[in-house]
Structure formats: structure tokens, C-alpha cells
Amino acid sequence: MRVEYIRKRVLEDWRGLPEKPERPERCIPAAEALKKLLPKLGLTERLNEQEVQTAWNEIVGDFLAAHSLPVSMRDGILIIQVLQPTVRYELERSWKPEILRKLKTRFGPKTVKEVRFR
């Protein structure tokens, strides 16, 4: 407390004006500031993309994860790179609704809106 008082007095003398009291409501935790900053910088999709890549094996299983990989996500559209045409066909025809349901359950309905295989 004493150090704050001395700091205030020195600043008042140096500026020639009385020091305005600090407003504690302007101070927010770093985690809260990042939550507000990430959407402005467009980085929330990047974080969601990383989370999806990490969870891909768990969502589709070992075999399909060995033959496919999420490569990007833009505007809620998840792009999956598939190594073999037969696996792509199987994913597109049989697994797509199930994969989309699991992704929406895990990450929320607004994170992944559509899945495309390439």
C-alpha cells in the first residue's frame, strides 16, 4: 500500500496533475481477454480444427482414421483428405451422417456443419 502511495505522488509531481485513481473494472483475467480476442483475429476456427484433428481417431475408429485425415475447416465445413477412392466412397455413402452426428455432439452444432471428403 505504501509503495502505491509513493508511486501516485511521484507521478502527480512529474505530470503536474493529480493522478486519477485506477479503475479495477478495466482489469480482466487473461483467459477472458483471449476469449474476446480470438474471434476478432479469426483464430477460433483454427483451434476447433486442431481439436477435430486430435479427436478424429476416436470419432471414426482406427481403420478409417488410418486412411483419412482432417486437413482444414472453413465456415463450419470440415475437409477430410482420404487416401483411397474406395474408402472415400464408403465414408461418403455410409459413414457421413454418423460422423457428422458425432462431431456435432462433441463440438457443438455450430462448429462443424458439413463434412466433405477429398
C-alpha positions as CSV (number, residue, x, y, z in Angstrom):
1,M,0.0,0.0,0.0
2,R,2.8,2.4,0.9
3,V,4.5,1.7,-2.5
4,E,1.3,2.6,-4.3
5,Y,1.0,5.9,-2.5
6,I,4.6,6.8,-3.3
7,R,4.1,5.9,-6.9
8,K,1.0,8.0,-7.1
9,R,2.8,11.0,-5.5
10,V,5.8,10.8,-7.9
11,L,3.5,10.6,-10.9
12,E,1.5,13.6,-9.7
13,D,4.6,15.6,-9.2
14,W,6.1,14.6,-12.5
15,R,3.0,15.3,-14.5
16,G,1.9,18.4,-12.6
17,L,-1.6,17.0,-12.3
18,P,-3.3,14.8,-9.7
19,E,-3.2,11.1,-10.6
20,K,-6.6,9.6,-11.5
21,P,-7.5,6.5,-9.5
22,E,-7.1,3.3,-11.4
23,R,-10.4,1.6,-12.4
24,P,-10.2,-2.0,-11.4
25,E,-13.2,-3.0,-13.6
26,R,-10.9,-2.5,-16.6
27,C,-8.7,-5.3,-15.5
28,I,-9.8,-8.7,-16.7
29,P,-8.2,-12.1,-16.5
30,A,-6.0,-13.1,-19.5
31,A,-8.3,-16.1,-20.3
32,E,-11.3,-13.8,-20.6
33,A,-9.4,-11.4,-22.7
34,L,-8.3,-14.2,-25.1
35,K,-11.9,-15.4,-25.4
36,K,-12.8,-12.0,-26.7
37,L,-9.7,-11.6,-28.8
38,L,-9.6,-14.9,-30.7
39,P,-12.8,-14.4,-32.7
40,K,-11.7,-10.9,-33.7
41,L,-8.4,-12.4,-35.1
42,G,-10.3,-15.3,-36.7
43,L,-8.4,-17.9,-34.7
44,T,-11.3,-19.8,-33.1
45,E,-11.8,-21.9,-36.2
46,R,-8.1,-22.8,-36.1
47,L,-8.5,-24.0,-32.5
48,N,-11.6,-26.0,-33.4
49,E,-9.7,-27.5,-36.4
50,Q,-6.9,-28.7,-34.1
51,E,-9.4,-30.2,-31.7
52,V,-11.1,-32.1,-34.5
53,Q,-7.8,-33.4,-35.8
54,T,-6.9,-34.6,-32.3
55,A,-10.3,-36.4,-31.9
56,W,-10.5,-37.8,-35.4
57,N,-9.3,-41.3,-34.5
58,E,-11.8,-41.6,-31.6
59,I,-14.7,-40.4,-33.8
60,V,-14.2,-42.7,-36.8
61,G,-12.2,-45.6,-35.4
62,D,-8.7,-46.9,-36.1
63,F,-9.2,-48.3,-39.7
64,L,-10.9,-45.1,-41.1
65,A,-8.5,-42.8,-39.2
66,A,-5.6,-44.7,-40.8
67,H,-7.0,-43.9,-44.3
68,S,-8.3,-40.4,-43.8
69,L,-7.2,-37.2,-42.1
70,P,-9.0,-33.8,-41.4
71,V,-7.0,-31.2,-43.2
72,S,-8.9,-28.0,-42.9
73,M,-12.1,-26.3,-41.6
74,R,-13.7,-23.2,-43.0
75,D,-17.1,-21.7,-42.2
76,G,-18.1,-24.9,-40.5
77,I,-17.2,-27.2,-43.4
78,L,-14.7,-29.9,-42.4
79,I,-12.5,-31.1,-45.3
80,I,-11.2,-34.7,-44.9
81,Q,-8.4,-36.0,-47.1
82,V,-8.9,-39.6,-48.0
83,L,-6.1,-41.9,-49.3
84,Q,-8.1,-44.4,-51.3
85,P,-11.2,-44.0,-53.5
86,T,-12.9,-47.0,-52.0
87,V,-12.5,-45.6,-48.5
88,R,-13.9,-42.2,-49.8
89,Y,-16.9,-44.0,-51.3
90,E,-17.5,-45.8,-48.0
91,L,-17.2,-42.6,-45.9
92,E,-19.4,-40.6,-48.3
93,R,-22.2,-43.2,-48.6
94,S,-22.3,-45.0,-45.3
95,W,-20.4,-43.1,-42.6
96,K,-21.0,-39.4,-43.3
97,P,-24.2,-38.9,-41.3
98,E,-22.8,-40.8,-38.3
99,I,-19.5,-38.8,-38.4
100,L,-21.4,-35.5,-38.7
101,R,-23.6,-36.5,-35.7
102,K,-20.6,-37.4,-33.6
103,L,-18.8,-34.2,-34.5
104,K,-21.9,-32.1,-33.6
105,T,-22.3,-34.0,-30.4
106,R,-18.7,-33.5,-29.4
107,F,-18.0,-29.9,-30.6
108,G,-21.5,-28.4,-30.8
109,P,-23.8,-27.9,-33.7
110,K,-22.2,-24.6,-34.9
111,T,-18.6,-25.8,-35.1
112,V,-19.0,-28.4,-37.8
113,K,-21.9,-28.0,-40.1
114,E,-20.8,-30.2,-43.0
115,V,-18.2,-32.8,-43.9
116,R,-16.6,-33.1,-47.3
117,F,-14.2,-35.9,-48.5
118,R,-11.4,-35.3,-51.0
